Amino acid sequence: MSEDGLDDLPQGWRRAPLGEICDIQAGGPAVRRNEQAQTGIPLVRPADLGHQRISARSAMVHVDPETARGLRKYRIVTDDILVTRTGTVGRVALVTDDESGWLYNTHLLRVRAHDPAQAPYLLAYLSHRRVADWLERRAAGTTGMRSITVRTLQDLPVSLPPLDRQREIGAALKAVDEQIRAHEEIVRVAADLRETLAELLMTGRLPTGP
């Protein structure tokens, strides 16, 4: 995608603004500290996004069920895409069955494809470096506090191959993303093991071998 999103397209492809093929909604209101809970409905924040997925962490904020009932509009469902609206704009994550029914906060935008079959391709498209650059150039505000609007995301030009080709592209990149997440989990487990081993060795609770 060029500066104006006007690259030549292969035969059979078309270009459309994201708002033509998706419903885009701003995030819910900021949840005050006294409305947060240890258990309840998880509230997704930008820090919970990583490698195109939502990372369920012990540090996630929850909203008590009574407060959550008044925030039904901001519930996410499978195949929704979340996009960071502030800070490092343009980071994305696909909602899976595991997160369906959760809430998302004011620093995120929700993209819901009119045709859910397009979601994997749109995730791949939105996570492209050139798309992030396009959004960054149009973000408003000062450094560190920049943000994008619903209108900006609606205007994003999207290159659309035929639907079967979209499925192929989405599936291919999904497989790579899953490999990345698997390797990161191996690194995380190995780092935790090293920390435990170092503690045992350096306190004499585990003797070294010959």
C-alpha positions as a printed Julia matrix, in Angstrom:
210×3 Matrix{Float64}:
   0.0     0.0     0.0
   1.43    3.33   -1.05
   1.1     6.63    0.8
  -2.4     7.01   -0.63
  -3.18    3.29   -0.66
  -3.25    3.25   -4.48
  -0.89    0.42   -5.38
  -1.82   -1.48   -8.52
  -3.85   -4.59   -7.7
  -3.68   -8.05   -9.28
  -6.49   -9.02  -11.61
  -9.61  -10.01   -9.7
  -8.72   -7.96   -6.61
 -10.54   -4.83   -5.52
 -10.04   -2.04   -3.03
 -12.57   -0.9    -0.43
 -12.46    1.24    2.7
 -12.49   -0.86    5.87
 -15.72    0.81    6.98
 -17.5    -0.59    3.92
 -16.88   -4.22    4.87
 -16.74   -3.95    8.68
 -18.6    -2.43   11.61
 -16.11   -0.39   13.65
 -16.88    0.69   17.21
 -14.94    2.64   19.81
 -14.11    1.05   23.15
 -16.13    1.15   26.31
 -15.81    3.75   29.06
 -12.83    3.65   31.4
 -13.65    1.36   34.33
 -12.92    3.02   37.64
 -10.77    1.18   40.17
 -13.74    0.64   42.49
 -15.57   -1.09   39.6
 -12.75   -3.57   39.05
 -12.92   -7.02   40.59
 -10.68  -10.04   41.2
 -13.12  -12.21   39.26
 -15.91  -11.48   36.81
 -15.81  -10.45   33.15
 -12.26   -9.81   31.82
 -11.63   -6.34   30.41
  -9.17   -6.32   27.51
  -6.63   -3.49   27.44
  -3.81   -2.76   24.94
  -1.3    -4.45   27.26
  -3.24   -7.71   26.85
  -2.6    -7.87   23.09
   0.35   -9.83   21.77
   1.18  -11.5    18.44
  -2.32  -11.05   17.04
  -4.03  -12.67   20.03
  -5.33  -11.68   23.48
  -3.0   -12.96   26.19
  -5.0   -14.12   29.21
  -2.78  -13.05   32.11
  -3.21  -13.19   35.87
  -2.86   -9.39   35.89
  -5.91   -8.85   33.66
  -8.53   -6.43   34.94
 -12.01   -7.84   35.6
 -15.37   -6.12   35.86
 -17.98   -7.29   38.34
 -21.03   -8.88   36.66
 -23.41   -6.13   37.77
 -21.29   -3.39   36.13
 -20.74   -5.59   33.08
 -24.48   -5.84   32.47
 -24.53   -2.14   31.63
 -21.66   -2.58   29.14
 -23.2    -5.2    26.82
 -22.5    -2.95   23.85
 -18.78   -3.47   24.44
 -18.8    -7.27   24.55
 -16.55   -8.93   21.99
 -17.41  -12.07   20.03
 -15.44  -14.67   18.11
 -13.73  -13.27   14.97
 -13.86   -9.66   16.17
 -10.56   -7.82   15.71
  -9.29   -5.39   18.34
  -7.05   -2.5    17.28
  -5.13   -0.25   19.64
  -6.44    3.3    19.4
  -3.88    5.12   21.58
  -0.17    4.91   22.32
   1.34    2.49   19.81
  -1.59    2.68   17.44
  -2.51   -0.14   15.11
  -1.58   -3.25   17.13
  -4.2    -5.93   16.52
  -5.61   -9.14   17.98
  -8.22  -11.64   16.85
 -10.89  -12.67   19.33
 -11.24  -16.46   19.69
 -13.96  -18.57   21.29
 -12.04  -18.36   24.58
 -12.51  -14.56   24.81
 -16.04  -14.32   23.39
 -18.19  -12.35   25.85
 -15.31  -10.34   27.32
 -15.24   -6.53   27.36
 -12.75   -4.12   25.79
 -11.74   -0.72   27.1
 -11.61    2.8    25.77
  -8.09    2.48   24.33
  -9.18   -0.11   21.76
 -11.36   -0.14   18.65
 -13.45   -3.16   17.68
 -13.58   -4.25   14.04
 -16.35   -6.73   13.17
 -16.37   -8.01    9.57
 -19.78   -8.19    7.92
 -18.62  -11.59    6.64
 -16.8   -13.46    9.47
 -14.99  -15.56    6.85
 -12.91  -12.46    6.07
 -11.65  -12.07    9.64
  -8.36  -14.05    9.31
  -7.41  -12.15    6.16
  -8.34   -8.79    7.66
  -6.27   -9.63   10.74
  -3.28  -10.33    8.49
  -3.89   -7.15    6.53
  -4.27   -4.95    9.6
  -1.12   -6.39   11.17
   0.98   -5.49    8.1
   3.74   -3.0     8.86
   2.63   -0.66    6.07
  -0.89   -0.48    7.53
   0.54    0.4    10.94
   2.61    3.13    9.26
  -0.5     4.43    7.45
  -2.38    4.69   10.74
   0.58    6.25   12.55
   0.84    9.0     9.95
  -2.81    9.85   10.52
  -2.77    9.63   14.32
  -3.48   12.86   16.15
  -1.9    14.18   19.33
   1.55   14.44   20.84
   4.26   11.79   20.95
   3.26    9.03   23.37
  -0.36   10.23   23.49
  -1.27    9.82   19.83
  -4.61    8.27   18.89
  -6.73    7.27   15.92
 -10.46    7.67   15.51
 -13.19    5.37   14.26
 -13.36    7.51   11.11
  -9.65    7.06   10.43
  -9.98    3.29   10.62
 -13.13    3.36    8.49
 -11.19    5.22    5.78
  -8.33    2.7     5.69
  -8.08    1.34    2.11
  -8.1    -2.48    2.08
  -6.85   -4.59   -0.82
  -9.27   -7.51   -1.22
  -8.52  -10.62   -3.28
 -11.34  -13.09   -4.03
 -12.72  -14.73   -0.88
 -11.04  -18.11   -1.49
  -7.7   -16.32   -1.85
  -8.39  -14.38    1.35
  -8.9   -17.68    3.17
  -5.62  -19.06    1.81
  -3.64  -15.97    2.85
  -5.27  -15.86    6.3
  -4.61  -19.57    6.91
  -0.96  -19.36    5.81
  -0.17  -16.42    8.09
  -2.19  -17.9    10.96
   0.05  -21.0    10.83
   3.17  -18.83   11.1
   1.66  -16.83   13.97
   0.91  -20.05   15.84
   4.52  -21.17   15.43
   5.73  -17.82   16.8
   3.46  -18.14   19.84
   4.57  -21.74   20.43
   8.26  -20.78   20.36
   7.61  -17.82   22.67
   5.92  -20.17   25.15
   9.0   -22.44   25.06
  11.22  -19.42   25.77
   8.94  -18.31   28.63
   8.95  -21.76   30.25
  12.73  -22.08   29.86
  13.25  -18.63   31.42
  11.05  -19.58   34.4
  12.99  -22.83   34.79
  16.29  -20.96   34.74
  15.06  -18.6    37.45
  14.03  -21.52   39.66
  17.27  -23.39   39.0
  19.38  -20.32   39.79
  17.56  -19.85   43.1
  18.15  -23.49   44.1
  21.8   -23.5    43.06
  22.71  -20.16   44.65
  21.13  -21.03   47.98
  22.78  -24.42   48.21
  19.5   -26.32   48.1
  20.57  -28.07   44.91
  24.19  -29.27   44.77
  26.06  -29.17   41.5
  27.22  -32.44   39.97
  30.81  -33.4    39.18
